[in-house]
Amino acid sequence: MSTSTNGNGVLSASRPTEVAKLDRVVIRFAGDSGDGMQLTGDRFTSEAAAFGNDLATLPNFPAEIRAPQGTIPGVSSFQVHFADYDILTPGDRPDVLVVMNPAALKANLRDVPNGGTIIVNTDEFTKRNLTKVGYDSDPLEDDTLSAFQVHRVAMSTLTQGALEGTGLGKKDAERCKNMFALGLLSWMYHRPTEGTEAFLREKFAKKPDIAEANILAFRAGWNYGETTESFATTYEVAPAKLDKGTYRQITGNTALAYGIVAAGQRAGLPVLLGTYPITPASDILHELSRHKNFGVLTFQAEDEIAGIGAALGASYGGALGVTSTSGPGVALKSETIGLGVMLELPLVVIDVQRGGPSTGLPTKTEQADLLQAMFGRNSESPLPVIAPQSPGDCFAAAIEAVRIALKYRTPVMILSDGANANGSEPWLIPNVEDLPDLSVEFASEPNAADGSGEFWPYVRDPETLARAWAVPGTPGLEHRIGGLEKQDGKGNISYDPDNHDHMVRLRQAKIDGVDVPDLEVDDPSGEARVLALGWGSTFGPIGAAARRVRKQGMPIAQAHLRHLNPFPKNLGEVLARYDKVVVPEMNLGQLALLLRAKYLVDVHSYTKVAGLPFKAEELQHVFTDIIEGALTR
């Protein structure tokens, strides 16, 4: 049968198939960590974004560079949820599961709902591979998969057949089977193809034979879907109706990097990222290193301490100092963060949280660094804490962190997490003119209160309590500074008890006085007696669960905290407005602990520390139970 390409870059099938229109689909690609599932999922996501769907993704991969082949710990997966309306999560359960081997099937089968579609690479279901993951019999031959729609596809064999004559060896040819799977799924869901082919040619520009092999495999997968009788139905998911503007697909780490670049431009300051690579924050370094043309300098130090030392030194020199890390790195950086608090210099500390303690779960998400961010330094060392709620929101969080750091002369910590960092969504590219003006006035003349003509580094702005920021080398502004306690105003070393008490309280008052917007509450009916309150990447699951609960006819209010220190000024009033407050967190209740201590509210804490995000379904049940309990009081 012949094929042709239409104007959208979609190969057009000549075999008639039934076309089912859907409003949303969740697809999960799963295979060995060397099977290219992350690339496959990312490419499918990119085409969904280009097509105009709203989407959210959840990459899930081992921490090892090459985990044991064919084992459950070595399974890598990528889940994408795309729809014709605004969605909030990567989806609870995959409607379609594509598995490349028995380990991928066993690791993911429990998540597939009855009636779901499973596409299996049958070539890997050998006796040896089945035994390796504990299957006593072949699940493709017994009744293990009787509740699902199963499509058996010999992907490895078909890929090798498509690449005969290319000169590639059997091993290299078989590596292209992920592109065969991508081609098949692209056919099933009417995805554009030209973008993927262009991507492959660019990615393998130095190896054109590999590029063409992957393209041939991709086309073979598409053609298999068109010619086989196994797939009688294809599916269409229309573009979503999003706000007008220019969109791009973005991950949280990329958005943080772009936010830092934009903030540097709006502040008129050079940017220095002093950092040390650590999962899942390393992509911030990778992205910022590409933007030297915007006055961004990246320094990969020999360790975490040297990285933040360089960043703080840059801030002392009049630049915007930034450092990025994860929880273990924050522990190492804590002394220098405390020095930043003492020096009262702007510094942005990005913590992309992961499972712990210690090195813990490097590639899995968690949000258990909140108390570390609040109190993880010696003595009284307060600093503002900000948490983005989604991948795209990381851009705005970075801008806000820089605004506060520059205005109040303080380190600011951004608490992202693995779900935000590696997940992606469509992001409306803002107009630069709409971003806040972050320009800074450096000290330019002596300011001594006694008229001595000296420069005192701790003379403060009466409104913000921010001290003067003097660039070293400015004539007449010579001063001494360091980690020991300062004399108020002059900045000389002081061991006076009353002065120390005064300075500690001043630094705390400065953070308490940071201007943050009031907490907004989503309560459509105005009749809710239960409030679901979250922070960070729980925004999507909480919002999706609240939608489901409201569809059941139950009122529920939802609010999400961006500013965790200081809290919004109206937070206490908001909490007092509701009979019950439930706080879902990917930790053992850290925000709940802070809320109970500060506001004396009996918060209902619902926690999860599995290295995976909440499912909307599980939070729906939690909210329903709490609402029913509140309504029967």
GITA-V283296 format. One line per field, one symbol per residue. psi: psi as a letter, one per 20 degrees, with the letter a starting at -180 (. if undefined). Layout:
BEGIN
psi->???
END
This chain:
BEGIN
psi->qqqrpaijkpppqippqpoppqiqqpppppaqijikhggghhghgghhghhjqqrqqnqoqqhqgnrppjqghjppqoppoqrjrprirjqgqphppopirhghghhihiipqpirppppnhhimrgghghhjjphroiihajhkhjropoppmggghghhhjpiiiqrgghghijhhhggggghhghjlqqhhggggghhggkhimhhhghghgggghhgghghhhqihoiprqpoqqqnrqqapqqpqrggghgghggggggghikqqppoorppppkihigggghiilhikkpppoorirhghghggghhghhjjropqqqaaghhhghihghghhhggilqpppooonqrqaabicnhjqqrljjghghgjkqqbomqqqpqoqirghihghhggggggggghjmqqpppnarhggghrrrppopqphhiqqojqqoqpirqjpijjijrpoikpqphgijprqopppippikprqqaiqqqppfhjqppjpghgggghghghghgghjpoqqqpppomghjjqippopaqbiigghgghhhggghhijppqqpqppgoioqqqhjgghghiiqhqppopqlaklgggggggghilpnpopoqplijqrqqhghhghgggggghhhij.
END
